[in-house]
Every structure is written in C-alpha cells, then in structure tokens.
Amino acid sequence: MKAVVNGQRFGFADRTLVVSGSVGIYYCEFVFDSSWDGWDKTAVFQGCGETIDMVISNGKAQVPWEVLPEQGDGFLRVGVYGTQGAKRMPTIWGEKIPINLGTPTGSIGTEPTPDVYSQILHVANEAKDIAEEASDTATEAKTTADEAHEAAITAQDSARASAEAAESSAEDAGNSANSASESARQAHESELNAKNYADDAEDAADRAEQSAAVSGYMFFYIDENGDLIYQRTSNIQVDFALIDGDLYVGAEG
C-alpha cells in the first residue's frame, strides 16, 4: 500500500487486500511533502485492539503482525507522527482498511515486534554497517586507484625510456646514413678519378702511337719457332750486314 502525507493530512494513493494472520508480507510506502523535511518519522498501525509503532526507514514501514492476528477481524488504521527535538507532529488517521478473515495457519510462533527504541537501534546499526561497507569500498577503490596510478607511472617511465632508445637509435641510424653517403661520395670520386686516369692513359697511348708513326720505328723479336722477326715503319730504311758471323744493322730515317 502507498500513502501520501501533506502536512498533517494522510491519504492512501493505493491500497491492497489485507488478510488476518499475515506475517511480514505487508509494507506501507510513504510519500511526504517538504514540510516533513528534517523530521524523524514513525508510522502507527492499529487493528484488532493493538496499536504498534514502526520506524519509517527509506520511506517504508512493515505492517506488524500483531494488528493482523489470526482469526482477527475489523479494520486496519494507519497514521504517522514526526518528532524533531521536543516537537511532535501527528497526522490524522487514514481511512479504515478492512481486515479480511484469513484461513488458519496453525500454531506458528512469532516473535513480538520490537519497540520503537529497538527499531531505531536496528536502523542505526544497519546504517553503521552500510557506512562501514561504504568505507571499505572507498578504501578498496583508493587502493585500486593507487595501484592504477603506480602502473601509469611505470608505463610512463617505460614509454619515456622507449622513446629515448628510439631517439638514440634514430640518431645512430642518421649517423650511419651520413657515413654511407660520405662513402658513396668518395667511391664516386674514386670512380671519376679512375676514369680520368684511364682517359689520360688512353690519350698518352694515342699520342705515343702518333709520335711513333711520325718518327718511325723498328724492332726485332724471336717468335715461337726461333726465327728472328724484324718489323719497321715505311719511313725507316735499314741495311743489314753479316760480318764474321755477327749481324750488323744500320738504319736511316
């Protein structure tokens, strides 16, 4: 069931079937207007000659079984009061809700509903447990965050080291490339020098051949058969004479 509380007015926005002998199955949800801000709120349930106060926690309160006893009959009434220091603010009763007679459930023992003080202690303990769980969660979150921070620093250091190594490798590669370029330049210069030397040698040979052709030349050599071979240019005139077994050669040119 759901109730709306405006100031000290109380009304149901939604009601459910209520059956006697029911234990721990009915809850009432309360919606308060702003005039209830800062007030501690307690629901009052009355039925079958019993009146039980229930602390409203998170906007809800359980309907106590004592107001719905087995074989009970009559009506259920619900109201609210608030406390703020010495001040107390009650609402009017909501409209009566019929309690329908339920089937017998047998002799099932049920603990009495705790008084308001015990309920407040229970709610406080629950709040304390929730706060401790939240604190533990916060501590775990901080630990996780610290570990993530350390991991990020380690990753940053590794990235910086990798970048420095890459920069050093790039510098070495640049130096190697410069050395290779210089070697290639020197090789090219050597190639040009060798070509120039070859060209100079070829020119010198041509000039020598031209000079020989102009001045004339002659020479002797012995071939593979042991014969004496003589060659000369046309502008060289040679006389031969065999005297006492010796060959005498005279040239005019």
C-alpha positions as CSV (number, residue, x, y, z in Angstrom):
1,M,0.0,0.0,0.0
2,K,1.1,3.6,-0.6
3,A,0.2,6.7,1.4
4,V,0.7,10.4,0.7
5,V,1.3,12.8,3.6
6,N,0.8,16.5,3.1
7,G,1.4,18.4,6.3
8,Q,-0.9,16.6,8.8
9,R,-3.2,15.2,6.2
10,F,-2.9,11.5,5.4
11,G,-4.4,9.6,2.5
12,F,-3.9,6.4,0.6
13,A,-2.8,6.5,-3.0
14,D,-3.0,2.7,-3.3
15,R,-4.4,0.0,-1.0
16,T,-4.0,-3.7,-1.1
17,L,-6.1,-6.6,0.2
18,V,-5.3,-7.2,3.9
19,V,-5.8,-10.7,5.4
20,S,-5.6,-11.6,9.1
21,G,-2.8,-14.0,10.1
22,S,-0.4,-12.5,7.6
23,V,3.2,-12.0,9.0
24,G,5.9,-10.0,7.4
25,I,4.3,-9.6,3.9
26,Y,2.7,-6.1,4.0
27,Y,4.7,-2.9,3.7
28,C,3.4,0.7,3.5
29,E,5.3,3.2,1.4
30,F,5.0,6.9,2.4
31,V,5.5,10.0,0.3
32,F,6.0,13.2,2.3
33,D,5.8,16.8,1.2
34,S,8.6,19.3,2.1
35,S,7.0,20.2,5.4
36,W,8.3,16.9,6.7
37,D,12.0,17.6,5.9
38,G,14.2,17.2,9.0
39,W,11.6,15.2,11.0
40,D,12.1,11.7,12.3
41,K,9.0,9.8,11.1
42,T,7.2,6.9,12.7
43,A,4.2,5.0,11.3
44,V,1.3,3.9,13.7
45,F,-0.6,0.8,12.8
46,Q,-3.8,0.0,14.7
47,G,-6.0,-3.1,14.3
48,C,-7.8,-5.8,16.3
49,G,-7.2,-3.9,19.6
50,E,-3.5,-3.5,19.1
51,T,-1.5,-0.3,18.3
52,I,2.1,-0.7,17.2
53,D,4.6,2.0,16.2
54,M,7.0,1.3,13.3
55,V,10.0,3.4,12.4
56,I,9.8,4.6,8.8
57,S,13.1,3.8,7.1
58,N,13.9,4.7,3.5
59,G,10.2,5.8,3.1
60,K,8.8,2.4,4.1
61,A,7.5,0.6,7.2
62,Q,6.4,-3.0,7.7
63,V,2.9,-3.7,8.9
64,P,3.3,-5.5,12.2
65,W,1.7,-8.9,12.5
66,E,0.1,-8.0,15.9
67,V,-2.5,-5.8,14.3
68,L,-3.5,-8.7,11.9
69,P,-3.8,-11.6,14.4
70,E,-5.1,-14.9,13.1
71,Q,-8.9,-15.0,13.3
72,G,-8.8,-11.3,13.8
73,D,-11.5,-9.2,12.3
74,G,-12.3,-5.5,11.9
75,F,-10.3,-2.6,10.3
76,L,-6.7,-1.5,10.0
77,R,-5.9,2.1,10.5
78,V,-2.6,3.8,9.6
79,G,-1.2,7.2,10.6
80,V,2.1,8.9,11.0
81,Y,3.8,11.2,13.6
82,G,7.1,13.1,13.4
83,T,9.5,14.1,16.1
84,Q,12.0,17.0,16.0
85,G,13.6,17.5,19.4
86,A,10.8,18.3,21.8
87,K,8.3,18.9,18.9
88,R,5.9,16.3,17.8
89,M,3.6,16.4,14.7
90,P,0.9,13.8,14.2
91,T,-1.3,13.3,11.1
92,I,-4.9,12.3,11.1
93,W,-5.8,8.7,10.6
94,G,-6.1,7.4,7.1
95,E,-9.3,5.8,6.0
96,K,-10.1,2.4,7.5
97,I,-8.9,-0.7,5.6
98,P,-11.0,-3.8,6.1
99,I,-9.1,-6.8,7.6
100,N,-10.4,-9.9,5.8
101,L,-10.6,-13.1,7.7
102,G,-7.8,-15.5,6.7
103,T,-7.6,-19.3,6.9
104,P,-6.0,-20.8,10.0
105,T,-2.2,-21.3,9.7
106,G,-1.7,-23.4,12.8
107,S,0.3,-22.6,15.9
108,I,3.3,-20.8,14.4
109,G,5.3,-19.0,17.0
110,T,6.1,-15.3,16.1
111,E,8.5,-13.0,17.9
112,P,6.9,-9.8,19.1
113,T,7.5,-6.7,17.0
114,P,10.4,-4.7,18.7
115,D,9.5,-1.4,20.3
116,V,10.4,1.9,18.6
117,Y,13.7,2.3,20.6
118,S,14.9,-1.2,19.5
119,Q,13.8,-0.4,15.9
120,I,15.8,2.8,16.0
121,L,18.9,0.9,17.2
122,H,18.4,-1.6,14.5
123,V,18.1,1.1,11.8
124,A,21.2,2.8,13.3
125,N,23.1,-0.5,13.2
126,E,22.1,-1.0,9.6
127,A,23.2,2.5,8.8
128,K,26.5,1.8,10.6
129,D,27.0,-1.4,8.6
130,I,26.2,0.4,5.4
131,A,28.7,3.2,6.3
132,E,31.4,0.6,7.2
133,E,30.8,-1.2,3.9
134,A,31.0,2.2,2.1
135,S,34.2,2.9,3.9
136,D,35.6,-0.5,3.0
137,T,34.6,0.1,-0.6
138,A,36.2,3.5,-0.6
139,T,39.4,2.1,0.8
140,E,39.4,-0.6,-1.8
141,A,38.7,2.0,-4.5
142,K,41.6,4.1,-3.2
143,T,43.9,1.1,-3.2
144,T,42.9,0.3,-6.7
145,A,43.4,3.9,-7.8
146,D,46.8,4.0,-6.1
147,E,47.8,0.8,-7.9
148,A,46.5,2.2,-11.2
149,H,48.5,5.4,-10.5
150,E,51.7,3.4,-9.9
151,A,51.0,1.3,-13.0
152,A,50.5,4.5,-15.0
153,I,53.8,6.0,-13.7
154,T,55.6,2.7,-14.6
155,A,54.1,2.7,-18.0
156,Q,55.1,6.4,-18.5
157,D,58.7,5.6,-17.4
158,S,58.8,2.7,-19.8
159,A,57.4,4.8,-22.6
160,R,59.9,7.6,-21.9
161,A,62.8,5.0,-21.9
162,S,61.5,3.5,-25.2
163,A,61.3,7.0,-26.7
164,E,64.8,7.8,-25.6
165,A,66.1,4.5,-27.0
166,A,64.2,5.1,-30.3
167,E,65.7,8.6,-30.5
168,S,69.2,7.2,-29.9
169,S,68.6,4.5,-32.5
170,A,67.3,7.2,-34.9
171,E,70.4,9.3,-34.3
172,D,72.7,6.2,-34.8
173,A,70.8,5.4,-38.0
174,G,71.2,9.0,-39.1
175,N,75.0,8.9,-38.5
176,S,75.2,5.6,-40.3
177,A,73.3,7.1,-43.2
178,N,75.6,10.1,-43.3
179,S,78.6,7.7,-43.2
180,A,77.2,5.7,-46.0
181,S,76.5,8.8,-48.0
182,E,80.1,10.0,-47.5
183,S,81.4,6.6,-48.5
184,A,79.3,6.7,-51.6
185,R,80.5,10.2,-52.5
186,Q,84.2,9.1,-52.0
187,A,83.6,6.0,-54.1
188,H,82.0,8.1,-56.9
189,E,85.0,10.5,-56.7
190,S,87.4,7.5,-56.9
191,E,85.4,6.2,-59.9
192,L,85.7,9.6,-61.6
193,N,89.4,9.8,-60.9
194,A,90.0,6.2,-62.2
195,K,88.1,7.2,-65.4
196,N,90.2,10.3,-65.7
197,Y,93.4,8.3,-65.3
198,A,92.2,5.8,-67.9
199,D,91.3,8.6,-70.3
200,D,94.8,10.2,-69.7
201,A,96.5,6.9,-70.3
202,E,94.5,6.4,-73.5
203,D,95.4,9.9,-74.7
204,A,99.1,9.3,-73.9
205,A,99.0,6.0,-75.8
206,D,97.4,7.7,-78.8
207,R,100.0,10.5,-78.7
208,A,102.8,7.9,-78.4
209,E,101.3,6.0,-81.3
210,Q,101.0,9.2,-83.4
211,S,104.5,10.2,-82.4
212,A,105.9,6.8,-83.4
213,A,104.0,6.9,-86.7
214,V,105.6,10.3,-87.5
215,S,109.1,9.4,-86.3
216,G,109.1,5.8,-87.4
217,Y,110.1,2.8,-85.5
218,M,111.6,-0.7,-85.9
219,F,112.1,-3.7,-83.6
220,F,113.3,-7.3,-83.6
221,Y,111.9,-10.3,-81.8
222,I,112.2,-14.0,-81.9
223,D,108.9,-15.9,-82.5
224,E,107.9,-19.3,-81.1
225,N,109.7,-21.1,-83.9
226,G,113.0,-19.5,-83.0
227,D,113.0,-17.2,-86.1
228,L,114.2,-13.6,-85.9
229,I,111.4,-11.3,-86.8
230,Y,112.0,-7.7,-87.9
231,Q,109.3,-5.0,-88.2
232,R,109.6,-1.3,-89.1
233,T,107.6,1.6,-90.4
234,S,108.0,2.6,-94.1
235,N,109.9,5.7,-93.3
236,I,112.8,3.7,-91.7
237,Q,115.5,2.4,-94.1
238,V,117.6,-0.4,-92.7
239,D,120.8,-2.0,-94.0
240,F,121.9,-5.4,-92.9
241,A,125.4,-7.0,-93.0
242,L,126.7,-10.3,-91.7
243,I,130.4,-9.8,-90.8
244,D,132.4,-12.6,-89.3
245,G,129.2,-14.2,-88.1
246,D,127.9,-11.1,-86.5
247,L,124.8,-9.2,-87.7
248,Y,125.2,-5.5,-88.2
249,V,122.2,-3.3,-88.7
250,G,122.3,0.3,-90.0
251,A,119.2,2.5,-90.1
252,E,118.4,5.7,-91.9
253,G,115.4,7.7,-91.3
